[in-house]
Amino acid sequence: MIFFDLEFYVPKNDRISTHSLIVNPNLKTHKLLGGTFYSKCFDEKIPNTPKFNQLWLWNYENDEKQLLREIYELFQQEWKKTKKEEKWILGKPIVDLVVCGIGISWFDIPALYCRSVRFQIDSPEQLYNVYFKTRNIDLANVCSFVFPDEKCIYPKTAKEIMGRMDIKKEKSSSKNVWELFDNDDTDKIEKRTTEEIETILQMYRNIQKKISKG
């Protein structure tokens, strides 16, 4: 399975919107900067110091198409690994790649598909198979159960989940990434996204503990 977090760039002229989500991966000028990925076998324990895979635009001479190819290749390899694992859950074999993150079901996965179609990374049919046939563990939805006081089930933000799970880390807006990129502070973008993945892994561990305790 893959844990991941992506970062996109929105040009200055498009940074005002009536929606909570400003970035639109179908717009030519809204580009993928890259992301941080962590891969593990489905039932493998997450180590205290996991090894992350960093895939960033600036490491590919700012060639977004090449970056998208690398991410696509990563997902294809993870699909193959999943099929070789031959794991079962609830009496059924796990045949689909499991992915985990915050907001991945409504943004990250669709965004990868949209950008990959735009750059013709593969046929739309094959891209659909690789991205949309994954099984998503979207913590924005999964973590709703730790808000028993809320009458309505509604996707939660990373900051809200961190507060409820007592995770003591700074959580800055993704909009800060755009300014960092404008200022060529790519190291800070990588550091920020690595911290995001570390937080996601901590949330995942906490949920496992809560479930096992009933």
HELIX and SHEET records of a PDB file:
HELIX    1   1 LYS A   12  ASP A   14  5                                   3    
HELIX    2   2 LEU A   57  TYR A   60  5                                   4    
HELIX    3   3 GLU A   64  GLU A   85  1                                  22    
HELIX    4   4 ILE A  104  ASP A  108  3                                   5    
HELIX    5   5 ILE A  109  ARG A  118  1                                  10    
HELIX    6   6 PRO A  124  TYR A  131  1                                   8    
HELIX    7   7 LEU A  139  VAL A  142  1                                   4    
HELIX    8   8 CYS A  143  VAL A  146  5                                   4    
HELIX    9   9 ALA A  158  ARG A  164  1                                   7    
HELIX   10  10 LYS A  175  ASP A  182  1                                   8    
HELIX   11  11 THR A  186  SER A  212  1                                  27    
SHEET    1   A 5 ASN A  53  TRP A  56  0                                        
SHEET    2   A 5 LYS A  31  SER A  39 -1                                        
SHEET    3   A 5 ILE A   2  TYR A   9 -1                                        
SHEET    4   A 5 VAL A  98  GLY A 101  1                                        
SHEET    5   A 5 ARG A 135  ASP A 138  1                                        
SHEET    1   B 2 TRP A  88  ILE A  89  0                                        
SHEET    2   B 2 LYS A  92  PRO A  93 -1                                        
END                                                                             
